[in-house]
Amino acid sequence: MRRVEAGVTRGQRVAFTIDGASVTAFKGETVLAAARAADMPIAGWCNMGSCGECMVTAASGMRVRACLTPVAEGLSVTTHG
C-alpha cells in the first residue's frame, strides 16, 4: 500500500538495522536515504555509486554502496566510519 505524506508518495514501511540500531524506512528508498532521514551518519558524496564513500557491509559479508542498495525488511548493515 502506498501512502501520501506531505505531498510525497511513500511505499510500505520497512524495518532494518544500521550498526545494530533499528531504522524504519519506506520500500523504494536506499539505505543512504533512510540513514540520512534517521539522522544516522553514513558518508556519501555523489549519490550515484561513483565515489564509493558510502560503502557498508551487509549481513552477508558483501560490501555494498548504501546509495544504490534498496532497503529490505530485516536487512542489517554495518558502517565503516
Backbone as a ProteinNet text record, in pm:
[ID]
protein_1_A
[PRIMARY]
MRRVEAGVTRGQRVAFTIDGASVTAFKGETVLAAARAADMPIAGWCNMGSCGECMVTAASGMRVRACLTPVAEGLSVTTHG
[TERTIARY]
83.2	0	88.6	58	135.4	61.3	136.5	78.5	130.8	54.5	99.1	118.2	239.7	272.5	330.7	270.9	318.5	343	253.2	263.7	360.6	422.1	518.2	456.3	455.8	404	510.9	475.5	570.9	522.7	616.6	584.5	555.5	549.8	521.7	641.2	615.1	721.9	808.6	938.7	1037.3	1126.3	1152.1	1240.1	1371.6	1483.8	1615.3	1708.4	1834.9	1927.6	2054.1	2107.3	2236.9	2319.9	2431	2516.8	2437	2339.8	2259.2	2141.4	2133.3	2022.7	1907.1	1787.3	1668.4	1632.9	1604.2	1566.9	1438.4	1345.9	1225.1	1238.4	1216.4	1227.9	1103.4	1106.9	996.2	1047.5	974.3	1012.3	1040.1	1150.9	1191.2	1302.1	1326.2	1434.8	1565.6	1675.3	1806.9	1848	1946.8	1999.8	2050.3	2119.4	2172.9	2060.7	1956.4	1844.5	1775.7	1755	1690.4	1778.3	1908.7	2001	2000.8	2004.2	2003.4	1871.5	1760.9	1630.3	1623.6	1697.4	1700.2	1814.7	1880.6	1994.3	2107.7	2133.9	2244.7	2361.5	2482.3	2598.7	2657.9	2607.3	2670.7	2726.8	2853.8	2916.3	2856.1	2856.3	2809	2832.8	2875	2905.7	2829.9	2843.6	2789.6	2643.5	2598.1	2462.2	2429	2529.9	2504.3	2600.9	2672.7	2757.2	2894.6	2935.5	3065.8	3181.3	3155.6	3267.4	3304.6	3211.9	3241.9	3251.8	3218	3226.3	3123	3018	2908.2	2911.1	3025.7	3034.7	2998.2	2912.9	2874.1	2886	2883.5	2886.9	2749.8	2693	2564.8	2588.9	2483.6	2495.4	2557.1	2544.6	2602	2753.8	2809.1	2953.1	2995.7	2902	2933.7	2937.7	3035.7	3040.9	2953.8	2866.4	2773.5	2771.5	2728	2713.5	2575.8	2572.4	2446.9	2357.5	2418	2337.6	2267.4	2306.8	2245	2168	2182.6	2122	1984.4	1880.1	1746	1728.2	1648.7	1618.3	1533.2	1545.2	1465	1434.8	1319.9	1279.6	1386.2	1435.7	1533.9	1677.9	1702.2	1838.9	1921.5	2046.2	2137.6	2265.1	2304.9	2427.7	2515.6	2646	2744.7	2824.3	2842.8	2920	3068.6	3150.6	3295.9	3354.1	3267.5	3311.1	3366
-116.6	0	124.2	218.1	342	449.6	537.8	645.3	779.2	882.5	1017.9	1094.7	1144.3	1225.8	1356.7	1465.3	1599.6	1608.3	1548.4	1555.6	1456.8	1368.9	1270.7	1131.8	1057.8	921.6	829.3	750.6	661.3	518.4	426.7	284.6	230.6	99	35.4	49.3	51.2	64.6	-60.9	-38.5	-146.2	-122.4	-227.9	-216.4	-287.9	-221.3	-281	-220	-263.1	-208.5	-153.7	-50	6.6	7.2	-62.3	-73.6	-116.7	-203.9	-256.8	-170.6	-48.3	41.7	20.1	10.1	-11.6	115	97.4	209.1	171.7	265.6	245.2	328.6	264.4	331.6	298	330.4	301	227.8	125.9	47.9	142.9	118.7	203.7	301.1	321.8	409.4	332	403	340.3	343.7	262.9	261.4	400.9	467.4	600.6	700.5	700.5	793.1	768.2	642.4	608	647.3	626.5	662.5	813	888.1	1034.4	1083.4	1021.8	1059.9	1030.3	928.9	891.5	960.4	1056.6	1129.3	1036.7	935	843.1	879	878	923.6	818.9	814.7	734	833.2	818.9	908.1	881.9	981.1	969.8	1102.6	1098.1	1222.9	1235.9	1136.1	1150.3	1105.9	1014.5	959.6	889.6	839.5	763.3	647.1	611.5	492.9	509.1	631.2	652.9	666.5	730.1	765.1	655.4	570.7	465.1	511.4	636.5	689.2	626.7	570.1	519.5	367.4	306.2	160.8	114.6	12.1	-51.4	-202.4	-277.7	-422.3	-476.7	-556.7	-621.6	-745	-798	-915	-1034.4	-1037.7	-1146	-1137.5	-1024.1	-1002.1	-927.1	-903.3	-829.1	-680.1	-612.7	-466.7	-412.2	-318.5	-261	-109.6	-42.3	104	137	211.5	246.3	331.7	408.7	496.3	419.7	295.7	214.9	95.5	65.9	-52.9	-20.5	-85.5	-59.2	-121.9	-56.7	-113.8	-238.8	-331	-453	-492	-549.9	-593.8	-686.5	-654.3	-737.7	-718.8	-630.7	-603.5	-553.9	-593.2	-546.4	-499.8	-374.6	-322.1	-263.9	-266.8	-211.1	-106	9.5	116.1	94.2	171.5	160.4	289	372.8	502.6	495.2
0	0	0	-87	-93.6	-16.2	48.5	127.3	77.5	101.7	67.1	196.6	217	334.5	286.1	323.5	285.4	135.1	57	-87.9	-150	-68.7	-118.3	-107.6	-218.3	-215.8	-162.5	-60.6	3.9	-8.3	-7.9	-13.1	125.5	134.1	262.8	356	485.9	585.5	587.3	605.1	608.9	730.6	808.5	924.9	895.9	926.1	909	1011.9	1016.4	1115.1	1050	1111.6	1074.9	1202.5	1201.6	1319.8	1442.9	1422.6	1532.1	1574.2	1522.6	1556.6	1459.4	1512.2	1430.1	1352.2	1224.1	1136.5	1063.7	1056.2	977	850.9	738.6	609.6	527.9	401.3	312.7	189.8	147.9	30.3	-85.9	-153.5	-265.1	-228.9	-98.6	-56.3	-53.7	-62.4	-47.7	99.1	132.9	269	306	214.5	243.4	269.7	188.3	207.6	341.7	375.1	502	619.5	608	715.3	738	632.5	646.6	704.7	664.5	718.9	868.3	913.3	1055.3	1130.2	1066.2	1125.7	1167.1	1085.8	1113	1021.4	1074.4	997.6	903.4	781.2	677.4	576.2	546	448.2	310.8	230.8	93.1	25.6	-97.5	-164.4	-295.4	-383.8	-519.3	-533.1	-447.5	-452	-582.6	-652.2	-774.8	-792.1	-687.4	-689.7	-748.7	-779.1	-842.5	-743.4	-630.2	-542.3	-442.7	-402.7	-307.1	-163	-134.1	2.8	96.1	41.1	124.4	140.4	122.1	133.6	274.2	280.5	406.5	385.7	494.3	484.8	520.4	430.7	456.8	542.4	602.5	689.8	617	485.8	406.1	399	444.5	437.8	313.4	222.3	99.9	128.7	69.9	77.4	-34	-0.2	-97.1	-81.4	-184.2	-178.9	-121.9	-11.9	53.9	-35.4	-125.4	-211.5	-323.5	-347.1	-452.7	-398.1	-269.9	-211.6	-155.3	-208.1	-155.4	-17.5	65.8	197.1	176.4	270.9	267.7	411.3	431.6	565.3	622.6	743	810.3	765.9	669.3	624	741.3	747.3	851.7	785	809.8	752.4	861.7	836.3	927.3	852.1	914.4	850.9	879.4	812.3	828.8	883.9	942.8	991.3	1126.4
[MASK]
+++++++++++++++++++++++++++++++++++++++++++++++++++++++++++++++++++++++++++++++++

